[in-house]
Amino acid sequence: MLMRTDPFREFDRLTQQILGGNGTAARPTVMPMDAWREGDTFHVEFDLPGVDASSIDLDVERNVVTVKAERPRLDDNKERLAAERPRGTFSRQLVLGDNLDTDQITANYDAGVLALEIPVAESAKPRKIEVNDGGSQQQAITP
């Protein structure tokens, strides 16, 4: 379903969480996610609290889903008493398996959570194949 390709990405995320800082296009801020399969649907949720829905950019190219978002930086003219929440650019890429239908992805943003639903492709769903007796020419495939 979901393939991980960059073994060092988690180290980068951990370092960024510990050291903090604003996200840039070259070094985006961490975007925590959960992913699971429920029936014939693959679900992914990204935590993006405080991000305006209009700043979320969701792209799909072949089997790669890219999510980008931005939380504005704090005004430098204000005296900061605490600045623990990550700001700047957030980005995450998911490499999906061929068994998912990326043409049918739906996205919903509510209460700071971006939720994606990706259905399993029809061709990847289990199906029954009818086996006929040796003299018959017919074979039927049923979903």
N, C-alpha and C positions, 0 to 999 in steps of 0.2 A: 504494500500500500504506500507507505512513506519511506523513501530511501534517504539515508544520511550519507553525505559525500565528503564533508570537511571535518576531519577529526580534531582540528585545532580551534574550530569555531567556539566550542564550549569553554575552552581556556580563555579565549578572547572575551567572552561574555562574563566569565567569573572575574577576570581582571578589571573589566569595566565597572562591574558592580562594586568591587572593593574600592577602586580608585575614584569612582564617580566621573563627572565631566559631562559635557554636552556632546550630543551625537552630531556627527557630520556625515556627508554623503560617503566619504571614504571610510569612516569608522562609525557606523550607526549605533545608536543606543539599543540595549537589550529589549527584546519584545517577547516576554514569556508566552508560552502556548501550551495547550493540551490538545491531544488528538486521539480519537477512538472510532471504532466501527460499531454501528448499531444496525443490525439487519443488512439491508442493501444500500446503506448510506454511510459515508465516511465523514466524520465531524471534526472540525478544527476550530479552536477558540483562541484568540489573541487578546491579551490584556493591554488596553490602550486608554487608561483613565485620563481624563482631562484633554483628550485629543478631539478636536472638532471634526465631525464626520466629513466635512468638505475637504479636509487635508489628507484623507485616506485615499491612496492610489492602489488599486488591485489589478494586476496584469496576469494574463495566462499566455504562455507561449509553449506550444507542444504540451509537455507534461510538467512544466515548471510554473509554479504559482509564486508571484512576487508581491509582497505587501509592503508598502511604504506609507509612513505617516509622519506628521510633525507636530510637536508641542512647542509653542513659542517660548523663546528665552525670556527670562525675567529682565525687566528694565534695569539697566546699569545705574540709573540715577537714584534708585531706591536703596535704602539701607537694608541689607539682608540679615535677618536674625537666624534663619535656617534655610538651607537650600539642598534638600536631600532627594527630591524627586528628579528623575532624569528628564532632560529637555533636549530639544533639537530634533534631529532626524532619527526615525526608527525604521528598520528595514529587516525583512526576513524572507528567505526563499525556501520553498518546499519542492522537492523533486518527487513527483507522484508516480506510482506504478502505471503501467499501460492498461490495467484492469479498471481504471476509474474514468468516468465520462466527464472530461474537463469542459465540454461544451454546455453542460447542464449545471455548472456551479452556481449556487445562490449565496448571497452575502447579506448579513444583517448586522447593524451596529446599534447596540442598546446598552445603556448603563456602563459605558467604558469597555465593553467587550465586543470585538468583531468576531462574529460566528459565520463560518463557511460550512455549507453542506455540499458534498460532492457524491453523486450517486455512482454506484458500481455500474460499469458498462454492461449493456445487455449481452454482449458477446462473452463476458466473463462470468455471467451467472450460470449456475448449474442447470442442466436440462436433461431430459430423458430422451433416449433414442430407442424407437421401437424396432425390434428385431423380428423380421418376418421369417416364415418357413422357407426352406431352400428353394421351392418351386416358384415362389412369388417374386415379382419384380419391384414391389413397392417397399419403400422405407419412409418412415415419417419421423420428423424431429419435432418435439413439442417443448415449449418453454416451461 
